[in-house]
Amino acid sequence: MVLCIYFRQKKEKQTEKKYYFKDLIIKVWRNAKLFYTDRKTFLGNQYKNRLCAFAIKAWR
């Protein structure tokens, strides 16, 4: 399973950061969308979701 956190960030290019699950501190923003998905689905949908500028993936 992949932990994906999508959130809006104005004037920033789309980037991707990887963290270890145990080292990831999840901060909740009002405009954050938190959900679980598998890697294949994430890779297929990350470019289709225009609402999000950042995508943070964390593996267990």
C-alpha positions in Angstrom: 0.0 0.0 0.0 1.1 3.5 -0.7 0.2 6.4 1.5 -0.5 9.4 -0.7 -1.0 13.0 0.5 -2.2 15.5 -2.0 -2.3 19.2 -1.2 -2.4 22.5 -3.0 0.7 24.6 -3.2 0.5 27.9 -5.1 3.3 28.9 -7.5 5.1 25.6 -7.1 6.0 23.0 -9.7 4.7 19.4 -9.4 7.2 17.4 -7.4 7.5 14.0 -5.8 9.1 13.2 -2.5 9.6 9.8 -0.9 9.7 9.0 2.8 9.8 6.0 4.9 6.5 5.4 6.6 8.0 5.3 10.1 9.8 8.6 9.5 6.9 10.4 8.0 5.1 13.0 10.1 1.7 13.7 8.7 0.5 17.2 9.0 -3.1 18.0 8.2 -3.9 21.0 6.1 -7.4 22.2 5.4 -6.9 21.6 1.7 -5.2 18.2 2.1 -6.7 15.0 0.7 -5.5 11.8 2.4 -6.2 8.4 1.1 -4.6 5.0 0.6 -4.0 3.4 -2.8 -1.6 1.0 -4.5 1.4 2.1 -6.5 0.0 1.2 -9.9 -3.1 3.2 -9.3 -1.2 6.1 -8.0 1.2 6.2 -10.9 -1.8 6.1 -13.3 -3.7 8.9 -11.5 -1.1 11.3 -10.4 -1.0 13.1 -13.7 -4.8 13.2 -14.0 -5.5 14.9 -10.7 -5.2 18.7 -11.5 -6.4 19.7 -8.0 -3.1 18.8 -6.5 0.4 20.3 -7.1 2.3 18.0 -4.8 2.2 14.3 -4.2 4.0 12.7 -1.3 4.3 8.9 -1.3 5.3 6.8 1.7 5.8 3.1 1.8 5.4 1.0 4.9 
